[in-house]
Amino acid sequence: MVDYFLHGAGGSGEPPLPMKIDIVTLFPEICRAPLNESMMKRAQEKEIADVHIHNLRDWTTDKHHVADDAPFGGGQGMVMKPEPIFAAVEDLQTQTSDVKRRTSKTILMSPAGRRFDQQMARQLSQESHLIVVCGHYEGVDHRVIEHLVDLEISIGDYVLTNGAIAAVVFVDAIVRLLPGALGHERSAVDDTFSLESSGLEAPQYTRPAEFRGWKVPEILLSGNHAEIAKWRREQATKRTRENRPDLLGRCD
C-alpha cells in the first residue's frame, strides 16, 4: 500500500494536465448520464477533467464474461473475481505511465471503506490520475484490497445496490474542486463542509420577495451588507445546531 495523499503532478512550469479519472464498473450506464451533465460536462469540455467509464467485463477472458463467483467457505451472494479487476487496473495504469507527471491511485468504492468527506475530496483532487473500482455483490476478492487498492472509500453508513452509484458522488465531489470547474472562483471555498466553513450555510432566497404569503426576511432586502453578513452567520449557526450539531466548533 502507498500513502494515499501523495500528489500526482509535479510543478515544472508546464501547464497542468487535466485530471484523469477512470471508472471501472459492471454497470457503466449508471455513471454515464450524471457524469455528462452540468458542471461535470463543462469540466470535461474545458479539459479540466478527463473522465472515462469502463465495463469491467471487457477484461474478462471467458466467453461468458464472468466477473463473479461463489465465496470460499460458503455464504450468501457472490464475490467479484480478482482476475478482471487486476487486469483492468494494471492496463489503465500502463496506459497512463507513459504520460509525464502522472501517477495513478486506485480507489475501491466499498461500504467497508473510510468515510468520504470534504477534506478527503480536497486532498484527492490534487491527484493526477484516479482509477475508481466499483464494488458489487457481496464485495471483491480480498486480494484486490490487499495488493491492488490504495484506498477503500464509503460515501456513507448505508448499503447501495452497487458501487457505481457511489462512484458518481465521489467523482462529482472531487471534480468540482478542480481549478476552473465552477463558474465562480469562491464557490468551492464557500461551500458547506469546506475547510473555511465551520458549519452549514445560511438559508438562501430569491425572487419573488413574497410567495403564497411567505416573505423573504427584510434584512436581505435592506442593502446593509454588514447586517446581512451578521444575519447569515446567525442563521448558519442556528441551522447547524438544528441539523448538524456535530459540526459546531469543529474549526475552533
C-alpha positions in Angstrom: 0.0 0.0 0.0 1.1 3.6 -0.6 0.5 6.9 1.1 -2.9 7.8 -0.4 -2.4 11.5 -0.2 0.8 11.9 -2.3 0.2 14.5 -5.0 0.4 13.3 -8.6 1.6 16.1 -10.8 4.8 17.9 -10.1 5.4 21.6 -10.8 7.9 22.1 -13.7 6.5 25.3 -15.2 4.4 23.2 -17.7 0.7 23.7 -17.9 -1.3 21.3 -15.7 -2.6 18.2 -17.2 -6.4 17.5 -16.9 -7.2 15.2 -14.0 -7.7 11.8 -15.5 -10.4 9.6 -13.9 -11.1 6.0 -15.0 -14.2 4.3 -13.5 -14.3 0.5 -13.7 -17.8 -0.9 -13.2 -20.1 -3.7 -14.2 -22.8 -1.1 -14.8 -21.3 1.8 -16.9 -24.6 3.3 -17.9 -25.3 4.2 -14.3 -22.3 6.6 -14.4 -22.6 8.0 -17.9 -25.7 10.2 -17.6 -24.9 12.1 -14.4 -21.2 12.5 -15.3 -22.0 14.0 -18.6 -24.3 16.8 -17.4 -24.0 20.3 -15.9 -20.7 21.0 -14.2 -19.2 17.6 -15.0 -19.9 18.1 -18.7 -18.3 21.6 -18.7 -15.3 20.4 -16.8 -14.6 17.8 -19.5 -15.3 20.2 -22.3 -12.8 22.7 -20.8 -10.3 19.8 -20.4 -10.1 20.2 -16.7 -11.1 16.6 -16.2 -10.7 13.6 -18.5 -13.3 11.0 -17.3 -13.6 7.6 -18.8 -16.1 4.9 -17.9 -15.2 1.2 -18.5 -17.1 -2.0 -18.3 -15.2 -4.5 -16.1 -16.3 -7.4 -18.3 -14.1 -6.1 -21.1 -11.2 -7.5 -19.1 -12.7 -11.0 -18.6 -11.2 -13.9 -20.7 -14.0 -16.4 -20.8 -16.8 -16.5 -23.4 -19.5 -15.6 -20.9 -17.6 -12.6 -19.4 -18.0 -13.9 -15.9 -16.8 -11.4 -13.2 -18.0 -13.1 -10.0 -18.0 -16.4 -8.3 -19.3 -18.1 -5.1 -17.3 -17.3 -1.9 -14.9 -19.9 -0.5 -16.2 -21.2 2.8 -19.8 -20.8 1.8 -22.2 -17.9 2.4 -24.8 -16.0 0.6 -24.2 -14.0 -2.6 -21.4 -13.7 -5.0 -17.9 -12.2 -4.8 -16.2 -10.2 -7.6 -13.3 -12.2 -9.0 -9.7 -10.8 -8.8 -8.5 -11.5 -12.3 -10.5 -9.0 -14.3 -10.1 -6.3 -11.6 -6.3 -6.7 -11.6 -6.2 -6.8 -15.4 -8.3 -3.6 -15.7 -6.3 -1.6 -13.2 -2.9 -2.7 -14.4 -4.0 -2.0 -18.0 -5.2 1.5 -17.1 -2.0 2.2 -15.1 0.1 1.2 -18.1 -1.8 3.5 -20.4 -1.0 6.4 -18.0 2.6 5.5 -17.0 4.0 6.9 -20.3 2.5 10.3 -19.7 4.9 12.5 -17.8 3.9 13.9 -14.5 1.1 11.4 -14.0 0.8 8.8 -11.2 -2.1 6.6 -10.6 -4.1 6.0 -7.4 -6.6 3.2 -7.2 -9.8 3.7 -5.2 -12.4 1.0 -4.3 -15.9 2.1 -3.6 -17.0 -0.1 -0.7 -19.3 0.2 2.3 -16.4 -1.1 4.4 -14.1 1.8 3.4 -13.1 5.1 5.1 -16.0 7.6 5.2 -15.7 10.1 2.4 -15.8 13.8 3.4 -14.9 17.2 2.0 -11.4 17.1 3.4 -10.7 13.8 1.7 -12.2 15.2 -1.6 -9.9 18.2 -1.4 -6.8 16.0 -0.9 -7.7 13.6 -3.7 -8.5 16.5 -6.0 -4.7 17.1 -6.1 -4.0 13.7 -7.7 -3.3 13.4 -11.4 -5.0 10.0 -12.1 -7.7 8.2 -10.2 -8.8 4.7 -11.0 -12.1 4.1 -9.3 -13.2 0.4 -9.0 -16.9 -0.1 -8.2 -17.8 -2.9 -5.9 -20.9 -5.1 -6.3 -22.5 -8.3 -5.0 -21.0 -9.2 -1.6 -17.8 -7.4 -2.3 -14.5 -8.1 -4.0 -11.9 -10.8 -3.5 -9.8 -9.5 -0.6 -6.6 -9.9 -2.5 -7.7 -6.9 -4.5 -7.8 -4.8 -1.3 -4.6 -6.3 0.0 -2.4 -5.9 -3.1 -4.0 -3.5 -5.6 -6.2 -0.9 -4.0 -4.6 2.2 -2.4 -7.8 3.4 -0.5 -11.2 2.0 0.2 -13.9 4.7 0.4 -17.5 4.7 1.6 -19.8 7.6 0.9 -21.9 6.8 4.0 -23.1 4.3 6.5 -25.7 2.6 4.3 -25.7 0.0 1.5 -26.3 0.8 -2.1 -27.2 -1.5 -5.0 -23.7 -1.2 -6.4 -20.6 1.0 -6.2 -21.3 2.8 -9.5 -23.8 5.0 -7.7 -21.2 5.9 -5.0 -18.6 6.5 -7.7 -20.7 9.2 -9.3 -21.0 11.0 -6.0 -17.3 10.6 -5.3 -16.2 11.9 -8.7 -18.6 14.8 -8.7 -17.3 16.0 -5.3 -13.7 15.9 -6.5 -14.0 17.4 -10.0 -15.9 20.4 -8.7 -12.8 21.3 -6.6 -10.5 21.5 -9.6 -9.5 25.0 -10.6 -11.9 26.4 -13.2 -14.5 23.7 -12.8 -17.0 26.0 -11.2 -18.3 29.3 -12.5 -17.2 31.4 -9.5 -13.7 31.0 -8.1 -15.0 31.2 -4.5 -17.9 28.7 -5.0 -15.9 25.7 -3.7 -14.3 27.7 -0.9 -17.7 28.9 0.4 -19.4 25.5 0.2 -20.8 23.8 3.2 -18.2 21.4 4.6 -15.3 23.3 3.0 -12.2 23.9 5.1 -13.1 27.5 5.6 -16.6 26.6 6.7 -17.5 25.8 10.3 -21.0 24.6 9.7 -23.9 24.6 7.3 -24.7 27.6 5.0 -27.3 30.1 5.9 -30.8 29.9 4.2 -31.0 31.3 0.7 -33.9 33.2 -1.0 -34.6 34.6 -4.5 -37.5 36.3 -6.3 -40.3 36.7 -5.7 -40.0 38.6 -2.5 -43.4 37.2 -1.4 -44.7 33.8 -2.3 -48.0 32.4 -1.1 -47.9 34.9 1.7 -44.4 33.9 2.8 -42.0 36.8 2.7 -38.2 37.0 2.3 -36.6 38.3 5.5 -36.5 42.1 5.4 -32.8 42.2 6.2 -31.9 40.6 2.9 -33.8 43.4 1.1 -32.1 46.2 3.1 -28.9 46.6 1.2 -27.0 46.7 4.5 -24.2 44.3 3.7 -22.7 44.3 7.2 -26.1 43.4 8.8 -26.8 40.8 6.1 -23.5 39.1 6.8 -24.3 39.1 10.6 -27.8 37.7 9.9 -26.3 34.9 7.7 -23.8 34.0 10.4 -26.5 33.7 13.0 -28.8 31.7 10.7 -26.0 29.4 9.7 -25.2 28.7 13.3 -28.9 28.1 14.1 -29.3 25.8 11.1 -26.2 23.9 12.0 -27.4 23.5 15.6 -30.7 22.1 14.4 -29.5 19.8 11.6 -25.8 19.0 12.3 -24.8 19.8 15.8 -21.7 17.6 15.4 -20.2 20.4 13.1 -20.4 23.2 15.7 -17.0 24.4 16.7 -15.1 21.9 14.5 -12.8 24.7 13.3 -12.2 26.3 16.7 
